[in-house]
């Protein structure tokens, strides 16, 4: 079945946007993974 010009335009736009969408997806899951890590705050030296 041949694609209409509108369908081709949509598909081309999605293909163009795909790398950026994938980058945002990876970033989102990296942030989720980092937020799940235990946080340790170094003690401040008491030099007063």
Order of alpha helices (4+ residues) and beta strands (2+ residues): alpha
